[in-house]
């Protein structure tokens, strides 16, 4: 039977390889006429990436594609669209399941598929497969991907923890393995890390229906942007806590820099946006997992822009700024979220508050603050 319309494509990713493979196999069984497309980046040291296509009977075809600029992930990007178009020819493939290799993050691949489908194929959902018993070990893993043979390019400097966090938080659907070793605290951690995700059991859930639910790439990108991210809410459940810290005065850059190590180690995962007194126009992004912190500028605060520039900003950004608006500071604020088992709320609150400007420092103004600081060097190195 020839199917009408573009071929549906669902992306399945995740560092938990056994859970990911089980999810793909379940999708193939639930959707007759479906195939799985996989690029194995572990063959990159030989100069190629191995591509395979399989259905419920096993592998139906395979091939190789050369690295692009010594980058296996770049080779995947360039080969993915032509392969999906080939699978869409004739309208015989009911569903194409793109199974990502271990450390490939779904956002980049989702944007490639959505941008180049045309009338041949369309992205219908993104799923991250998760073993709940492995969430904390992977999130806390500060090893570089290169150290565990999972780097996607020679220049790949990501860690296991931050890669897993982005895989987990981007997907609107989490396919969850029924692991008897997972305790209530593991499940609570998973819920708090991504409370808006639809969780479905790999073994008993209806994955086929979820695969065709639909996916909005622009909305997913907005949900990850530091200025308007949908961050978790305050929670305390089964020994796992999420602290939402919001304040309306800026950080002292020197004191914050001195506290960075303690703040990074205070929670398995922390993220959000923050405001430095000596950089009043810069919205700064905070992203930490596995004891490693990434801070970078995410552009200007909306309050630092001329009125005419507002219409040029995405609607999600304007809405987020309006919700955060303060008559004196505009959308400038501290909004950091910390999630972890055994979270020391009181200690974390005290440490964060101690890094803010005092009343006297506020009265003197930014010009009175000492410069440069270690924080200046850290931000300038990633600028």
C-alpha positions in Angstrom: 0.0 0.0 0.0 1.3 3.4 -0.9 1.0 6.0 1.8 -0.3 9.5 1.1 1.6 12.6 2.3 5.2 13.1 3.6 6.8 10.1 5.4 6.6 10.5 9.2 10.0 10.6 11.0 10.6 10.1 14.7 14.0 10.7 16.3 15.0 8.4 19.2 18.2 9.3 21.1 19.9 8.9 24.4 23.1 7.7 26.1 21.3 4.8 27.6 22.0 2.5 24.7 20.0 -0.5 25.8 16.9 1.6 26.5 17.3 3.3 23.2 17.5 0.1 21.2 14.6 -1.4 23.0 12.5 1.8 22.2 13.4 1.5 18.5 12.5 -2.2 18.4 9.2 -1.5 20.1 8.4 1.2 17.5 9.2 -1.1 14.7 7.0 -3.8 16.1 4.1 -1.4 16.7 4.2 0.2 13.3 4.1 -2.2 10.4 6.0 -0.9 7.4 8.4 1.1 9.5 12.2 1.1 9.3 15.0 2.3 11.5 17.9 4.3 10.2 21.1 4.4 12.3 24.5 6.0 11.8 27.2 4.3 13.9 29.8 6.9 14.8 32.1 4.5 16.5 33.7 3.7 13.1 34.9 7.3 12.8 38.6 6.4 13.6 38.6 4.5 10.3 37.5 7.7 8.5 33.9 6.7 7.9 30.5 6.5 9.5 28.6 3.2 9.0 24.9 3.6 8.0 22.4 0.9 8.4 18.7 0.4 7.8 16.7 -2.3 9.5 13.1 -3.5 10.0 11.6 -6.1 12.3 13.4 -8.9 10.3 16.9 -7.4 10.7 19.2 -5.3 8.6 18.0 -4.6 5.1 20.8 -2.4 3.8 24.1 -0.7 4.9 26.7 1.6 3.6 29.4 4.1 4.6 29.8 7.8 4.4 33.2 9.6 4.8 33.9 12.0 7.7 33.3 15.7 7.0 36.1 18.0 8.3 37.2 15.1 10.6 33.8 15.2 12.2 31.6 12.1 12.5 28.5 14.2 13.5 29.0 16.4 10.5 29.0 13.3 8.3 25.7 12.2 9.9 24.1 15.6 9.2 25.0 15.5 5.5 24.0 11.8 5.0 20.8 11.9 7.0 18.6 13.9 4.6 19.5 12.0 1.4 18.8 8.7 3.2 15.4 9.9 4.4 14.5 11.0 0.9 15.5 7.6 -0.4 13.3 5.9 2.2 10.4 8.1 1.3 10.5 7.3 -2.4 7.4 5.4 -3.5 5.5 6.1 -0.2 6.1 2.6 1.1 7.7 3.5 4.4 5.0 4.0 7.0 7.4 5.4 9.6 11.2 6.2 9.6 12.8 5.9 13.0 16.1 7.8 13.2 18.1 6.1 16.0 20.8 8.5 17.0 24.2 7.2 18.2 25.0 7.4 21.9 26.3 11.0 22.3 24.4 12.7 19.4 22.1 15.3 20.8 18.6 15.4 19.3 18.2 19.1 18.8 20.6 19.4 15.9 19.2 16.4 14.1 15.6 17.5 14.7 16.3 20.9 13.2 18.0 19.3 10.1 15.0 17.0 9.5 12.5 19.7 10.0 14.3 22.1 7.7 14.9 19.8 4.8 11.9 17.5 4.7 9.9 19.4 2.0 7.1 17.3 0.8 9.1 14.0 1.2 9.2 13.6 4.9 8.2 15.4 8.1 9.4 15.3 11.7 6.6 14.0 14.0 8.3 13.6 17.4 11.5 13.4 19.3 12.0 10.7 22.0 14.8 10.2 24.5 15.1 6.7 25.9 16.0 6.6 29.6 16.9 3.9 32.2 15.8 5.6 35.4 18.4 3.7 37.5 21.2 5.3 35.3 19.9 8.9 35.4 22.0 10.1 38.5 25.2 8.2 37.5 25.1 9.7 34.0 24.1 13.1 35.1 26.9 13.2 37.7 29.6 11.9 35.2 32.1 14.7 34.6 34.3 12.6 32.1 34.9 14.1 28.7 33.2 12.2 26.0 36.6 11.6 24.4 37.8 9.8 27.5 35.0 7.2 27.1 35.2 6.9 23.3 32.0 8.8 22.7 33.3 12.0 21.1 31.6 12.9 17.8 34.5 15.0 16.5 38.2 15.6 17.3 37.2 19.0 18.8 34.3 17.6 20.9 34.8 18.9 24.5 31.4 17.9 25.9 31.2 15.8 29.1 28.9 12.8 29.7 26.8 14.7 32.2 26.1 17.8 30.2 25.4 15.8 27.0 22.9 13.5 28.9 21.2 16.6 30.4 20.6 18.1 27.0 19.3 14.9 25.5 16.9 14.4 28.4 15.6 18.0 28.5 15.0 18.6 24.8 12.7 15.7 24.0 9.0 16.1 24.9 8.7 12.4 25.3 10.8 10.1 27.5 10.7 6.4 26.8 11.4 4.9 30.3 12.7 1.4 30.9 11.0 -0.7 33.6 14.2 -1.4 35.6 13.5 -3.1 38.9 16.7 -1.5 40.3 15.2 2.0 40.0 14.0 3.3 43.3 11.4 6.0 44.1 14.3 8.6 44.3 15.4 7.7 40.7 11.9 8.2 39.4 11.5 11.5 41.4 14.8 12.8 40.0 13.6 12.0 36.4 10.3 13.8 37.0 11.9 16.9 38.5 14.5 17.2 35.8 11.9 17.3 33.0 8.5 17.7 34.6 6.7 18.7 31.3 7.8 15.5 29.5 5.3 12.8 28.6 6.7 9.6 30.1 5.8 6.3 28.5 7.0 2.8 29.4 9.1 1.1 26.8 7.7 -2.3 27.7 4.0 -1.5 28.0 3.3 2.0 26.6 1.8 2.9 23.2 5.0 4.2 21.6 3.5 4.1 18.1 0.8 6.6 18.9 3.3 9.0 20.5 5.7 8.8 17.5 3.1 10.5 15.3 2.0 13.2 17.8 3.7 16.1 16.1 6.7 18.2 17.0 7.3 22.0 16.8 11.1 22.7 16.3 10.7 26.5 17.0 8.8 25.9 20.3 11.4 23.3 21.4 14.3 25.7 20.7 12.5 28.5 22.7 11.9 26.1 25.6 15.7 25.6 25.8 16.7 29.3 25.5 18.0 30.7 28.8 15.8 33.8 28.5 12.5 31.8 28.2 13.3 28.3 29.2 10.6 26.2 30.9 12.5 25.5 34.0 11.3 23.0 36.7 9.3 24.3 39.7 10.2 24.1 43.4 9.7 20.5 44.6 10.7 18.1 47.4 9.8 14.4 46.8 11.3 11.1 47.8 14.6 12.6 48.9 15.0 14.6 45.7 14.7 18.4 45.8 14.4 21.2 43.3 15.2 24.7 44.5 14.1 27.6 42.4 16.0 30.8 43.3 14.8 34.1 42.0 16.1 37.5 43.1 15.9 41.1 41.8 19.4 42.4 42.5 22.7 41.6 40.6 25.6 39.3 41.6 28.9 40.7 42.7 31.2 39.1 40.1 34.1 38.5 42.4 32.1 36.8 45.2 30.1 34.7 42.6 33.4 33.5 41.0 34.8 32.4 44.4 31.6 30.4 45.0 31.4 28.7 41.6 33.0 25.4 42.7 30.7 25.1 45.7 27.6 26.0 43.6 28.5 23.5 40.9 28.9 20.7 43.4 25.7 21.6 45.3 23.4 19.8 42.9 23.5 17.1 40.2 21.9 19.6 37.8 21.5 23.4 37.7 20.6 25.8 35.0 19.0 29.2 34.3 19.9 32.8 33.7 21.7 35.4 35.9 22.7 39.0 36.1 26.1 40.4 36.9 26.4 43.9 38.3 29.3 44.9 36.1 27.6 43.5 32.9 24.1 45.0 33.3 23.2 44.6 29.6 24.2 40.9 29.2 21.8 38.0 30.0 24.1 35.3 31.1 23.3 31.6 30.9 24.1 29.0 33.6 24.3 25.3 32.7 25.9 22.8 35.0 26.0 19.0 35.2 28.5 16.5 36.4 30.4 19.1 38.4 31.2 21.1 35.2 29.8 24.5 34.6 29.2 26.4 31.4 28.5 30.1 31.5 28.1 32.3 28.5 26.3 35.4 27.2 22.9 34.7 25.7 22.5 38.1 24.3 21.1 41.3 25.8 18.4 41.6 28.4 15.3 43.0 26.7 15.5 46.0 29.0 18.8 46.9 27.4 17.3 47.1 23.9 15.7 50.1 22.3 11.9 49.9 22.0 12.1 49.5 18.2 14.1 46.2 18.6 11.3 44.5 20.6 9.4 43.8 17.4 12.4 42.0 16.0 12.6 39.5 18.9 10.7 36.2 18.9 7.3 36.2 20.5 8.4 33.7 23.2 11.2 36.1 24.2 8.9 39.1 24.4 6.4 37.1 26.5 9.0 35.9 28.9 10.4 39.4 29.4 6.9 40.8 30.0 6.2 38.1 32.7 9.5 39.0 34.4 9.2 42.8 34.0 10.1 45.0 36.9 9.5 48.8 36.8 13.2 49.5 37.8 15.2 46.6 36.4 13.1 45.5 33.4 13.6 41.8 32.8 16.9 41.6 34.6 16.8 39.0 37.3 18.3 35.9 38.8 16.5 32.7 37.9 18.5 29.6 38.8 17.2 26.1 39.4 19.0 23.4 41.3 17.9 19.7 41.3 19.5 16.9 43.2 19.0 14.1 45.7 19.8 15.3 49.2 19.7 19.0 48.2 20.9 21.3 51.0 18.3 24.1 50.5 19.3 26.2 53.4 23.0 26.1 52.6 22.4 26.8 48.9 20.1 29.7 49.6 22.7 31.3 52.0 25.5 30.8 49.5 23.6 32.3 46.6 22.3 35.3 48.6 25.9 36.0 49.9 27.0 36.5 46.3 24.5 39.3 45.6 25.4 43.0 46.0 24.8 44.4 49.4 22.7 47.5 50.0 25.9 49.6 50.3 27.3 48.2 47.1 24.0 48.9 45.3 24.1 52.5 46.6 27.7 53.1 45.3 26.9 51.7 41.8 28.9 49.4 39.5 31.7 51.8 39.1 32.8 51.2 42.7 33.2 47.5 42.2 36.8 46.1 41.7 37.8 44.9 38.2 38.9 42.7 36.6 37.6 39.5 38.2 38.1 35.8 37.5 34.6 35.9 36.2 35.5 38.4 33.6 38.3 36.1 32.3 35.9 33.1 32.3 33.3 34.9 30.3 35.8 36.5 27.9 37.3 33.1 27.2 34.0 31.8 25.8 32.9 34.9 24.1 
